C-alpha cells in the first residue's frame, strides 16, 4: 500500500472530455445495436458521429491550438444530438411504427451529451483567453 503513490504527470492523467465521450460511446453502441434493420443507415450515422467525436477529442488532447478543433467537436456534438432526437421522434416514424430509440434511452443519452457539451463549452471559454 505504501507503493501506491500516484504519478500525476501529463502522460498518466486522463483527459476528462475523452473519458466522457468514451462512456457515451459505450452506452450509445448498445442503444444503436437494438435498432431494427430498416434503420441501419441512421444507426451507421450515429456510430460514425460518435467515432468522429472521439477522434476529435484525441486531437484536442494533443494539439496546442485547440480552438478550431473544439468548434468542430461542438458541431459534431450538435449533429449527434439531432440524430438521436430523430431516432426517438414518434412523428417522424408515423403511428404504425415505433421509433428505434425508446424515450428513456433518449433521456439518458441526451443527458450524457449535455454533460459533454458543458465540458466543451468550458474548454472553449478557456481557449478564448
N, C-alpha and C positions, 0 to 999 in steps of 0.2 A: 504494500500500500504506500510505502514511503517513496517508491519509484514512480508513482502515478502523477508526476509533475507534468502539467500541460504546457506544451510549447505553442504560444500564440503568435508565431511568425506568419508572414503573409502566405506562405505555402500551405500551412495547416488550417488556417481559419477558413471556414466555408463562407461562400458568398450567399447571403440570405435570399436574394432575388432568385438565384439559380435553384436553391433548395425549394422555395415556394413553387416555382414553375414545375420542378420535378414532381413534387407532391400532387400538383394539379394534374399533371400528365398521367400519373398513376391512377387517379380517380377517373379522369376522362377516358383513358384507354378501356377501362372496364365498362363505363357507361356506353361508349360507342360500340363495343363488342356486341351489345344487345340490340343494336339497330337491325331492323329487318333488311332483307336483301334489296328491296326496292329503294332503300335509302343508302345504298353503298356509296354513291357519289358524295352525299352530304357527310357521311362518316369519313370518307377519304379526305375531304377538305378540312374537316375538324382535326384529323390526325396531322395533316400537313401544317396547319396553322400552329398546333401545339409544338411540333418539332421546330418550326421556324422561330417561335418564341424562345425555345431552349437554346437554339443556336445563337440567337442574338444576345441572350444573357451571358453566354460564354464569351462572346466578342466583347461585350461591355466589361466583363471582369478583366480582360487582358488589355484593353485599349487605354491610352492616356487621355485622348479627347473623346468623350463619350456622348456628346450632345446629339449628334445626328443618329447614332445607333439607338439611343434612348427614344428618340422620336419614332424611329422605325419599329421599335418594340411596342411603343404605345399604340401605333397604328395597327400592328398585328393583334394586340390585345383587343382592340375595338372590333376587328374583323371576327375574332373568335367569339366575342360576346354576341355579335349579331348572328353568327351561325348557330350557336346553341339556343338563342332565342327563337330562331326559325324552326329548329328541331323540336321545340316543345309547343309551338303555336298550333292550337286546335283549328283556328280559322284557315290556316294555310293548307292543312291536310283534309279539311272537309268534315262533314258529320259522320260519314261511314267508316272513316279510317282514324285509328288512334295515332297520335303523334309518337315518333320513335323515342323521344326523351320524356319520361314522366316528370310531372311538376316538382316532386320532392327532389329528384336528382338535379333538376334545373336550378332549384333554390340553393342547394348546397354548392353546386358548381359555380354559380354566379357569385356566391359569397367568396369562394376561393379567388375568382377573377377580380373581385372588388379589392381584396387584400393585396393582390399583386399590383393592381392599379394604384393603390395608395403608396406602395413602395416605389413604383416607377415615378410617381408624382414627387415624392420626396427627393429621389435622385435627380430629377430634372430641376427642381428648385435649387439643389446644391450645385448642380453643374452650371447654372446661370451666374453664380457668384464668381 
